[in-house]
Amino acid sequence: MDRTIKRRDALKLGAVGVTGLVVPGGLGLNSLRRKERPGVVPAAFTVPLQIPRAARPVMRTLTTDYYHLTIQEAQAEILPGVRTKVLSYDGQFPGPTIRAVKGRRVVVRQTNKLTGEAVVHLHGGHVSPANDGHPANGIVPGGYRDYEYPNDQPAATLWYHDHVHHMESENVFRGLSGTYLISDPAELRLGLPNGAYDVPIILRDIRFDDAGQIVYEMGDFKYRNTVLVNGSPQPYFKVAARKYRLRLVNAANMRFFNLSLSTGADLTVVASDGGLLPAPQPVKSIALSPAERADVVVDFSGYAPGTQVVLTNAFGTDEASRSILRFDVGEPVRDRSRVPATLRRRMNLGEPDQTRTVSFGFNPQNQEWLLDGKTFDMNRVDAKIKRGDTEIWQIQNLGVSPPVPHNMHLHGTHFEVLDRDGQPVAPHETGPKDTVFVASGSTVRIKVRWDTYLGRYLYHCHLIDHSSMGMMAQAEIVA
């Protein structure tokens, strides 16, 4: 497989998909839809939900857990009875889950057995620039890199994925992502559901040809018409009649999800990208743009055994992409878990030292996605930021016609979302965030501070096809 693509070709391909996005109309956008190709349509709710296996350390010391993962091609059974070629970590699709503990270091040796470079970014990790997965630090074919993660941050649902520039979109689409879960004794003492009742739910979409093989074209959202949950289309999940913590991860390249339960029951949001909210937020639905996460508690104890509850996606374009996961409720079991009224202290980033404006744009003449009027250059610093300074970022989506949404992901830190067009943000956005949705023509204000490491970090749109096409910039944190 040819793992290279010229930048001009990427830009041309990316322009194809501008009007193919399904975006959150409930947040001020219309759903832009085109008729989709039928492709391979599997039967609904015939396979069980797969729980990604936990990676096992190859060695443990008093301070550190060591892991070895291999980046490689593999075969995965995504569609029943069909072997599909994927890119993988350790042959798994999605990749294995790494479970870390706050304050305990993790070192992951990533060995690259692909024919092109690979880079691994721990999305949401507070790590040094050398360990952040910058595209300048590629792992050559046959080589390896040791990534060091201090886990000196609150418990949170993070994920890791490829970040080779111009190739990150295709590499992630073909399978290079997995979850990284940080736990914390203080969080465990809250009594939230844990163990077997704490489950990652990794959402994404995919496109198959008639033989069940992955088809990738830059920006072709309108043909990515199969939604996967933990790597399977429309699985079912046998649950006990008790509370579960579901860690929702939008791992799609460009698809938005608006999730709710078919019964109309609440989803109780307890955490966002960077960890716990100050207080639980009961909602009827939750919208996630690509790369956003939300941990929700769902209580199945009120349902009779045999009840079927469906996790639905209001942004789906057909029944298969609207009804994405079925919960089959079983017998009650003892449940000591709870959702306390207070979860953590609210973020306190102090008074702002300065305000900066960052804008998403598009050049129709060159068919280029732009960040502050420029495409990405890894040799250029776009913002110099003093370590420890608190900044207000006004993130503007200048808009195109038809309207196209974006979101902003900042590496190496978390931020507080202040408002969207001067209005309060959604309940799940009240906790620490690393990715925020910005509708066409809208402005979102965030408060952010990098207070640990010096060096360069990326910030970019995480509709990852857009970042592959250059909608990315670079901040340098200075003393």
Long-range contacts (C-beta under 8 A, 24 or more apart in sequence): 1-73, 1-115, 3-114, 3-115, 3-116, 3-117, 3-167, 4-116, 4-167, 5-166, 5-167, 5-170, 5-218, 7-166, 7-470, 10-166, 10-218, 10-468, 10-469, 11-366, 11-367, 11-368, 11-469, 11-470, 12-367, 13-217, 13-218, 13-219, 13-220, 14-218, 14-219, 14-367, 14-369, 14-465, 14-466, 14-468, 14-469, 15-219, 15-367, 16-217, 16-218, 16-219, 16-220, 17-217, 17-218, 17-219, 17-220, 17-221, 17-222, 17-254, 17-465, 18-219, 18-400, 18-402, 18-404, 19-222, 19-402, 20-219, 20-220, 20-221, 20-222, 20-223, 21-221, 21-254, 21-256, 21-404, 21-405, 21-463, 22-221, 22-255, 22-256, 22-315, 22-316, 22-317, 23-256, 23-315, 23-403, 23-404, 23-405, 23-439, 24-256, 24-258, 24-287, 24-289, 24-315, 24-405, 24-437, 24-439, 26-258, 26-285, 26-287, 26-314, 27-287, 27-426, 27-437, 27-439, 28-421, 28-439, 28-442, 29-403, 29-405, 29-439, 29-440, 30-402, 30-403, 31-315, 32-402, 32-403, 33-222, 33-317, 34-222, 36-222, 36-223, 36-225, 36-317, 36-318, 37-223, 37-225, 39-207, 39-208, 39-209, 39-210, 39-223, 39-225, 39-226, 40-79, 40-82, 40-208, 40-209, 40-210, 40-212, 40-226, 41-226, 41-320, 42-79, 42-80, 42-226, 42-233, 42-234, 43-80, 44-234, 44-319, 44-320, 44-323, 45-234, 45-235, 45-236, 45-326, 46-80, 46-234, 46-236, 47-80, 47-232, 47-233, 47-234, 47-235, 47-236, 48-235, 48-236, 48-237, 48-238, 49-229, 49-230, 49-232, 49-235, 49-236, 49-237, 49-325, 50-230, 50-231, 50-232, 50-235, 51-199, 51-200, 51-230, 52-92, 52-94, 52-95, 52-96, 52-97, 52-178, 52-179, 52-200, 52-202, 52-230, 52-231, 53-92, 53-96, 53-97, 54-96, 54-97, 54-98, 54-99, 55-90, 55-96, 55-97, 55-98, 55-99, 63-104, 63-105, 64-104, 64-105, 64-106, 64-107, 65-100, 65-104, 65-105, 65-106, 65-107, 66-106, 66-107, 66-108, 66-109, 67-98, 67-106, 67-107, 67-108, 67-109, 68-108, 68-109, 68-111, 69-95, 69-96, 69-108, 69-109, 69-110, 69-111, 70-110, 70-111, 70-113, 71-110, 71-111, 71-112, 71-113, 71-114, 71-118, 71-120, 71-139, 71-176, 72-113, 72-114, 73-113, 73-114, 74-175, 76-175, 76-231, 78-206, 78-212, 78-228, 78-231, 78-232, 78-233, 79-208, 79-212, 79-233, 82-211, 82-212, 83-212, 84-208, 84-212, 84-213, 84-214, 85-213, 85-214, 86-174, 86-175, 86-214, 87-114, 87-162, 87-171, 87-174, 87-175, 87-176, 88-175, 88-176, 89-160, 89-176, 89-178, 92-178, 93-175, 93-231, 94-175, 94-177, 94-178, 94-179, 94-202, 94-230, 94-231, 94-251, 95-160, 95-175, 95-176, 95-177, 95-178, 95-179, 96-178, 97-178, 97-179, 97-180, 97-181, 97-200, 98-160, 98-178, 98-179, 98-180, 98-181, 99-181, 99-183, 100-149, 100-151, 100-180, 100-181, 100-182, 100-183, 101-151, 101-182, 101-183, 101-184, 102-151, 102-152, 102-153, 102-154, 102-155, 102-182, 102-183, 102-184, 102-185, 103-151, 103-152, 104-151, 105-148, 105-149, 105-150, 105-151, 106-148, 106-149, 106-151, 107-146, 107-147, 107-148, 107-149, 108-146, 108-147, 108-149, 109-144, 109-145, 109-146, 109-147, 110-139, 110-144, 110-145, 110-146, 110-147, 111-139, 111-143, 111-144, 112-139, 112-140, 112-141, 112-142, 112-143, 112-144, 113-141, 113-142, 114-141, 115-141, 116-141, 116-164, 116-167, 117-141, 117-164, 117-167, 118-162, 118-164, 118-171, 118-176, 119-162, 119-163, 119-164, 119-168, 120-145, 120-147, 120-160, 120-161, 120-162, 120-163, 121-160, 121-161, 121-162, 121-163, 121-411, 122-147, 122-149, 122-158, 122-160, 122-180, 123-158, 123-159, 123-160, 123-161, 123-291, 123-409, 123-434, 124-156, 124-157, 124-158, 124-159, 124-273, 124-274, 124-293, 124-414, 124-434, 125-149, 125-153, 125-158, 125-180, 125-412, 126-150, 126-152, 126-153, 126-412, 126-413, 126-414, 126-452, 127-412, 127-453, 128-453, 128-455, 129-412, 129-453, 129-454, 129-455, 129-456, 129-457, 130-455, 132-411, 132-412, 132-457, 132-458, 133-163, 134-163, 134-378, 134-456, 134-458, 135-163, 135-164, 135-165, 135-168, 135-378, 136-378, 138-164, 151-182, 152-452, 153-182, 153-274, 153-275, 153-414, 154-182, 154-184, 154-187, 154-274, 154-275, 154-276, 154-344, 154-432, 155-182, 155-183, 155-184, 155-186, 155-187, 155-275, 155-276, 156-181, 156-182, 156-271, 156-273, 156-274, 156-275, 156-432, 157-181, 157-200, 157-247, 157-249, 157-271, 157-273, 157-293, 157-295, 158-182, 158-293, 159-202, 159-249, 159-251, 159-291, 159-293, 161-251, 163-458, 165-376, 165-378, 165-468, 165-472, 166-468, 167-468, 168-464, 168-467, 168-468, 169-218, 169-253, 169-464, 169-465, 169-467, 169-468, 170-216, 170-218, 170-468, 172-251, 172-253, 172-464, 173-206, 173-214, 173-216, 173-253, 174-214, 174-216, 177-202, 177-251, 179-247, 179-249, 181-247, 187-275, 187-276, 190-338, 190-340, 190-343, 191-336, 191-337, 191-338, 191-340, 192-245, 192-270, 192-297, 192-337, 192-338, 192-339, 193-242, 193-243, 193-244, 193-245, 193-297, 193-335, 193-337, 194-245, 194-337, 197-240, 197-242, 197-243, 197-244, 197-245, 197-337, 198-244, 198-245, 198-247, 199-237, 199-244, 199-245, 199-246, 199-247, 200-230, 200-247, 200-249, 201-229, 201-230, 201-246, 201-247, 201-248, 201-249, 201-311, 201-325, 202-228, 202-229, 202-230, 202-231, 202-249, 202-251, 203-227, 203-228, 203-229, 203-248, 203-249, 203-250, 203-251, 203-252, 203-257, 203-288, 203-324, 204-228, 204-250, 204-251, 204-252, 204-253, 204-255, 205-252, 205-253, 205-255, 205-321, 218-465, 218-468, 218-469, 219-254, 219-465, 219-469, 221-253, 221-254, 221-255, 221-465, 224-252, 224-253, 224-254, 224-255, 225-317, 225-318, 225-320, 225-321, 226-320, 226-321, 227-255, 227-313, 227-316, 227-320, 227-321, 227-324, 229-311, 229-324, 229-325, 233-320, 234-320, 234-323, 234-324, 234-325, 234-326, 235-325, 235-326, 236-325, 236-326, 236-327, 236-328, 237-325, 237-326, 237-327, 237-328, 238-328, 238-330, 239-300, 239-327, 239-328, 239-329, 239-330, 240-300, 240-329, 240-330, 240-331, 240-332, 240-333, 241-300, 241-301, 241-302, 241-303, 241-305, 241-329, 241-330, 241-331, 241-332, 241-333, 242-299, 242-300, 242-301, 242-332, 242-333, 242-334, 242-335, 242-337, 243-297, 243-298, 243-299, 243-300, 243-301, 243-335, 243-337, 243-339, 244-297, 244-298, 244-300, 245-270, 245-295, 245-296, 245-297, 246-295, 246-296, 246-297, 246-298, 247-293, 247-295, 248-286, 248-288, 248-293, 248-294, 248-295, 248-296, 249-293, 250-288, 250-289, 250-290, 250-291, 250-292, 250-293, 251-290, 251-291, 252-290, 253-290, 253-463, 253-464, 253-465, 254-290, 254-463, 254-464, 254-465, 254-466, 255-290, 255-315, 256-287, 256-288, 256-289, 256-290, 256-315, 256-405, 257-287, 257-288, 257-313, 257-315, 258-285, 258-286, 258-287, 258-288, 258-313, 258-314, 258-315, 259-285, 259-286, 259-287, 259-288, 259-311, 259-312, 259-313, 259-314, 260-284, 260-285, 260-286, 260-311, 260-312, 260-314, 261-298, 261-309, 261-310, 261-311, 261-312, 262-309, 262-310, 262-311, 262-312, 262-323, 263-303, 263-309, 265-298, 265-299, 265-302, 265-309, 267-296, 267-297, 267-298, 268-296, 268-297, 268-298, 268-299, 268-339, 269-294, 269-295, 269-296, 269-427, 269-428, 270-295, 270-296, 270-297, 270-339, 270-343, 271-295, 271-343, 271-431, 272-428, 272-429, 272-430, 272-431, 272-432, 272-433, 273-414, 273-431, 273-432, 273-433, 273-434, 273-435, 274-414, 274-431, 274-432, 274-433, 274-434, 275-344, 275-414, 275-431, 275-432, 276-343, 276-344, 276-431, 277-343, 277-344, 277-427, 277-428, 277-430, 277-431, 278-342, 278-343, 278-344, 278-345, 278-346, 278-430, 278-431, 279-341, 279-342, 279-343, 280-339, 280-340, 280-341, 280-343, 281-427, 281-428, 281-430, 283-426, 283-427, 283-428, 285-314, 286-426, 286-428, 287-315, 287-426, 287-437, 289-405, 289-407, 289-435, 289-437, 289-462, 289-463, 290-407, 290-435, 290-462, 290-463, 290-464, 291-407, 291-409, 291-434, 291-435, 291-462, 291-464, 292-407, 292-433, 292-435, 292-436, 292-437, 294-428, 297-339, 298-327, 300-327, 300-329, 301-332, 301-335, 303-329, 304-329, 305-329, 305-330, 305-331, 305-332, 344-431, 347-414, 347-416, 347-431, 347-432, 349-390, 349-415, 349-416, 349-447, 349-448, 349-449, 350-390, 350-449, 351-390, 352-390, 352-391, 352-392, 352-447, 353-386, 353-389, 353-390, 353-391, 354-389, 354-391, 354-392, 355-391, 355-392, 355-393, 355-394, 356-383, 356-391, 356-392, 356-393, 356-394, 357-393, 357-394, 357-396, 358-393, 358-394, 358-395, 358-396, 358-408, 358-459, 358-473, 359-395, 359-396, 359-397, 359-398, 360-395, 360-396, 360-397, 360-398, 360-406, 360-438, 360-461, 360-471, 361-398, 362-398, 362-400, 362-404, 364-400, 368-469, 368-470, 369-461, 369-466, 369-469, 369-470, 369-471, 370-470, 370-471, 371-459, 371-460, 371-461, 371-470, 371-471, 371-472, 371-473, 372-473, 374-473, 375-469, 375-470, 375-471, 376-460, 376-467, 376-470, 376-471, 376-472, 376-473, 376-474, 378-474, 380-474, 381-456, 381-474, 381-475, 381-476, 382-473, 382-474, 382-475, 383-473, 383-474, 383-475, 383-476, 384-475, 384-476, 384-478, 385-450, 385-475, 385-476, 385-477, 385-478, 386-477, 386-478, 386-479, 387-450, 387-451, 387-452, 387-453, 387-454, 387-477, 387-478, 387-479, 388-449, 388-450, 388-451, 389-449, 390-447, 390-448, 390-449, 391-447, 391-448, 391-449, 392-418, 392-445, 392-446, 392-447, 393-445, 393-446, 393-447, 393-448, 394-443, 394-444, 394-445, 395-436, 395-438, 395-443, 395-444, 395-445, 395-446, 396-438, 396-442, 396-443, 397-438, 397-439, 397-440, 397-441, 397-442, 397-443, 398-441, 399-440, 399-441, 400-440, 403-439, 403-440, 403-441, 404-440, 405-437, 405-438, 405-439, 405-440, 405-463, 406-438, 406-461, 406-463, 406-466, 406-471, 407-435, 407-436, 407-437, 407-438, 407-461, 407-462, 407-463, 408-435, 408-436, 408-438, 408-444, 408-446, 408-459, 408-460, 408-461, 408-462, 409-434, 409-435, 409-459, 409-460, 409-461, 409-462, 410-434, 410-448, 410-457, 410-459, 411-457, 411-458, 411-459, 412-450, 412-453, 412-457, 412-477, 413-448, 413-449, 413-450, 413-451, 413-457, 414-448, 415-446, 415-447, 415-448, 415-449, 416-446, 416-447, 416-448, 417-444, 417-445, 417-446, 418-445, 418-446, 418-447, 419-444, 419-445, 420-444, 420-445, 435-462, 450-475, 450-477, 453-477, 454-478, 454-479
